[in-house]
Amino acid sequence: MFVGERMSHPVITVSPDMPVNDALAMFRKEHIRRAPVIKNGKLVGIVSERDLLNASPSPVTSLSVWEMNYLISKVTVKQVMSKKPITVEADTPIEEAARTMADKKIGGLPVMRGDKVAGIITETDLFKIFLELMGARAKALRVTAQVLDQPGALAQITKAVADAGGNFISFGQFSGADAASKTVTFKVAGIKKEEISAVLKNVVKKIWDVRVC
């Protein structure tokens, strides 16, 4: 899966000369939290809702409401935006974009095709992908188990489930409690809750949780 398949597009952009108040109003109308800043067709920055809100006067200021409104009307996006934003290409693997966002602690990346902004990938887009990967919208038997971190461990699980007539809806593997183990969480249809322990007893180290959800 690549970024271009899951990015938000067409992307909503702002001009660097747009007043902060206008940008905030647009963010609220469009229900977005960040937007690329474009000038003459080129990406020059990215601005978030937090950037815009931080440009507002403090609520404990001694300025009058008219003075505050006047001052904030003079502040533009280019004064609060992040310059030289980190970007990704449309053909970047989705997990690489997620890793960049997590490592850099940022909530969104402009997506480029050449020198043009093609879209934006955000933490919300990644959450939606996670829901799909974990089968969160499909009701089925959900199993969390500990397995040994060794070749063939996952193949044993899938074979045991398939032999019992089960059909996988989702499957995820995560770090285990120690270096020698992994945690697996999967959803499966076609097997009853009271049957799963017998199905897995010879292929997992420990079953942590079983539930229908």
Phi, psi and omega in degrees: 000135182245159183305319182300337180281337186236003179289159173275126179203154355296144186278142175274126182239166176230161177268148178296338181267002179290131176300146182303319180298320179293320179295318178299317179298320179292319178302316182290323179293320184269355180058050177238162182240355177200157180207143173294148177254122187241134175226124181053038178080001183249146176285124180240353180174183173219143181231138180251165177300323179297319177302316182292318180292325179292343179279348181282150178297152177298144179293345179261011180295154178272359180290150175284165181298326180290320177295319180296314181297323179294314181296316182291332179293341181270349181273131181246167183303320184297340180278343184238351183287161172271122181275158181050059182294152173287133182233168173227157174274157181298333181265017175285133175303141186299326181289332177291320176296318179297319179296318178298315181296319180291316182292323183269354180057051177235153187263357180191153181228128170298141181252128186251147163235102188070234179256015181249142176282120182262340182176196176215138176250128186236171178300329178295319177299320180292323177298320179296321178295318179300318178301318179293314182300325182267003179062035188294337183262003179249123180281124182195182178281121181254126184236133172239127184218160176258133179231158176288141179276081182213156181303136176090352183297316181288324179298324178296320179295310182297324179292317181298318179293316180296319179297332180272003179089013181276155179231119182289134174259323177205160180205126178227144178239136185225169178300144181266184180289340178213175185293342184266002184225164175229156173253130177243141174230126180216158174245139184218142175251155176095358177232135180279155182304319183285352181262339192294327180298318179292324180295322188258358190301331182260000186238354176234156180282319182201140174264120182275320187203141174223127179204158174261122181205000000 
